[in-house]
Amino acid sequence: MDHVESRIDLDYNAGAPPLQAARDALESAAGVAGNPSSAHAQGRLARQLLERARAQVAELAGVPAARVVFTSGGTEAAHAALHGLAWGHREAGRRRVVISGLEHPCMRAAALGLGREGFEIEVVPPGADGVIDAGRFLESCLDGCAAAALMAAQNEIGTLQPVAEVADGLADRGVPLVVDAVQAVDRTEREVWGPLHAATTLSAHKLGGFAGSGAVILPEKARMIPLIAGGEQERGWRGGTPAVLLAAAFGAAAVIAARRPVTAWDGIETLRDRFESHLAARLDGVVVLGKRARRLPNTSAFRVRGLRGEDLAAALDLDGIAVSTGSACSTGAARPSATLLAMGLSAGEAREMVRVSLGPATPEEAIDRAVAALVAAASRLRRHLAPARAGR
Ligand code: PLP
């Protein structure tokens, strides 16, 4: 078994390590056996825990607690928000759903599902810098738009999107917007991710809670249908007994995120920038993606010309360093990332991508080790590739 303690985690965007406060909250909630819908004392205790967590998440989002609906994570939240709003607005003439070409696969899949249900789907491509043009996005939403989705921060390359401008423009037109704020919360100011008038989706494990837990922040004036109907839990917005333990942990992590000044990430940004400059100085052919755009402070996506990201990531893994690539693995075959293709990269270039993402606990030494490991892996791979290419 791997010795996880000695490993270096540079894959924070995939999931932040659970915070101690979240572990403590989970453990103390585990002692409460009640169902929050029950009227008896145990049920009331569970309800109290759930409502405290709701208030904590609401405070992070700057909204009244009644707007927070707990879900099983960011993926369910995306489906609930996009489907809920599109169907809630499917009146005469409103049959289009517009999403950005940068969306996480969960939002793309939600849109595809709506396509199968008879909606017309438009995907607005980003520029080569990985940023959506607000004017172009708004223009796409002019006619018959039932719902739109624009993420706040792109999970692979970290670029920030013009969410506030788009939310305001759409509000004027009465088009509901879903903002996937999963990667932006905690790492950027609230102005970057909302929740404004929009529906906003959150995931607990990106900010130190546990996977399998998230929320939809309902839009200010919700004309939305629930995706999961069932009992009257979550005031009818989401059927099913709520996961009180996970919500309690999410709430505890939200308190820490709400209290942490966004300037706490400045040091992380400095480390990220140092990583990029040291890597480019020591290795030929490094291209940082979205470098000139506004980005998350913790994320660096780059490619090393001629080398596959998965080979570099595998070499780093052997050195005890976790990073990720731009490929989504399905049934063992690496597919190039749809985001990178939308930015105009070729499939070959997209396969070269490596993502390094840092967290508040990332030590400086991790950056130096990662640079050294990448330089060593790249020269090994290049030595190995050179004779193979010469022999062709
Ligand atoms: N949206 C973004 C931008 C993400 O990065 C992720 C997870 O990586 C999700 C949504 C999905 O969240 P969850 O894992 O909680 O379903």
Residues whose N, C-alpha, C, O or C-beta is under 5 A from the ligand:
A	BS01	PLP	N13 G73 G74 T75 E76 H104 C106 A153 N155 D180 V182 Q183 S203 S213 G214
